[in-house]
Amino acid sequence: MPLAVLRATVIPIPRRDLDHVLHWSAWRRRHQHRATACHRHWNNVTAAATT
C-alpha cells in the first residue's frame, strides 16, 4: 500500500484552527520550560554527587 493511500485513509488531517495552534504552542512552551528546569536540576544533582 503506497504511503499516500495510507495517509489519505488512516491518518486524520491535522487541525490547523487558531485555537488549536495557540493551545499547542502554549503547551509546547510549558513543556520545554519544565524539561529545561528538570535537566538543569538533574545536572546540578549529579554534579554535586560526583564532586
Phi and psi in degrees as GROMACS dihedral restraints (atoms count N, CA, C in turn):
[ dihedral_restraints ]
;  ai    aj    ak    al  type     phi  dphi    fc
    3     4     5     6     1   -63.6    20    10
    4     5     6     7     1   151.8    20    10
    6     7     8     9     1   -60.2    20    10
    7     8     9    10     1   -37.3    20    10
    9    10    11    12     1   -62.9    20    10
   10    11    12    13     1   -38.3    20    10
   12    13    14    15     1   -68.1    20    10
   13    14    15    16     1   -43.7    20    10
   15    16    17    18     1   -59.8    20    10
   16    17    18    19     1   -46.4    20    10
   18    19    20    21     1   -62.2    20    10
   19    20    21    22     1   -39.6    20    10
   21    22    23    24     1   -74.1    20    10
   22    23    24    25     1   -26.3    20    10
   24    25    26    27     1  -104.3    20    10
   25    26    27    28     1   -27.3    20    10
   27    28    29    30     1  -112.6    20    10
   28    29    30    31     1   -45.9    20    10
   30    31    32    33     1   -83.5    20    10
   31    32    33    34     1   124.5    20    10
   33    34    35    36     1   -70.0    20    10
   34    35    36    37     1   155.7    20    10
   36    37    38    39     1   -70.2    20    10
   37    38    39    40     1   131.7    20    10
   39    40    41    42     1   -66.1    20    10
   40    41    42    43     1   146.8    20    10
   42    43    44    45     1   -76.5    20    10
   43    44    45    46     1   137.6    20    10
   45    46    47    48     1  -130.1    20    10
   46    47    48    49     1    13.8    20    10
   48    49    50    51     1   -71.1    20    10
   49    50    51    52     1   155.4    20    10
   51    52    53    54     1   -59.3    20    10
   52    53    54    55     1   -42.7    20    10
   54    55    56    57     1   -59.3    20    10
   55    56    57    58     1   -43.7    20    10
   57    58    59    60     1   -66.9    20    10
   58    59    60    61     1   -43.7    20    10
   60    61    62    63     1   -61.4    20    10
   61    62    63    64     1   -44.3    20    10
   63    64    65    66     1   -66.8    20    10
   64    65    66    67     1   -40.0    20    10
   66    67    68    69     1   -63.3    20    10
   67    68    69    70     1   -47.0    20    10
   69    70    71    72     1   -62.0    20    10
   70    71    72    73     1   -41.6    20    10
   72    73    74    75     1   -63.7    20    10
   73    74    75    76     1   -44.1    20    10
   75    76    77    78     1   -64.8    20    10
   76    77    78    79     1   -43.2    20    10
   78    79    80    81     1   -60.7    20    10
   79    80    81    82     1   -44.6    20    10
   81    82    83    84     1   -63.0    20    10
   82    83    84    85     1   -43.0    20    10
   84    85    86    87     1   -64.3    20    10
   85    86    87    88     1   -41.5    20    10
   87    88    89    90     1   -61.9    20    10
   88    89    90    91     1   -44.3    20    10
   90    91    92    93     1   -62.8    20    10
   91    92    93    94     1   -43.8    20    10
   93    94    95    96     1   -61.8    20    10
   94    95    96    97     1   -40.7    20    10
   96    97    98    99     1   -64.4    20    10
   97    98    99   100     1   -45.6    20    10
   99   100   101   102     1   -62.9    20    10
  100   101   102   103     1   -43.1    20    10
  102   103   104   105     1   -63.4    20    10
  103   104   105   106     1   -42.1    20    10
  105   106   107   108     1   -62.5    20    10
  106   107   108   109     1   -45.4    20    10
  108   109   110   111     1   -63.3    20    10
  109   110   111   112     1   -42.7    20    10
  111   112   113   114     1   -64.9    20    10
  112   113   114   115     1   -43.2    20    10
  114   115   116   117     1   -64.2    20    10
  115   116   117   118     1   -42.3    20    10
  117   118   119   120     1   -62.0    20    10
  118   119   120   121     1   -44.0    20    10
  120   121   122   123     1   -62.1    20    10
  121   122   123   124     1   -46.8    20    10
  123   124   125   126     1   -62.1    20    10
  124   125   126   127     1   -41.6    20    10
  126   127   128   129     1   -63.5    20    10
  127   128   129   130     1   -38.1    20    10
  129   130   131   132     1   -66.4    20    10
  130   131   132   133     1   -40.2    20    10
  132   133   134   135     1   -64.4    20    10
  133   134   135   136     1   -46.7    20    10
  135   136   137   138     1   -70.2    20    10
  136   137   138   139     1   -32.7    20    10
  138   139   140   141     1   -66.4    20    10
  139   140   141   142     1   -39.3    20    10
  141   142   143   144     1   -69.3    20    10
  142   143   144   145     1   -32.8    20    10
  144   145   146   147     1   -75.6    20    10
  145   146   147   148     1   -24.9    20    10
  147   148   149   150     1   -94.7    20    10
  148   149   150   151     1    -7.1    20    10
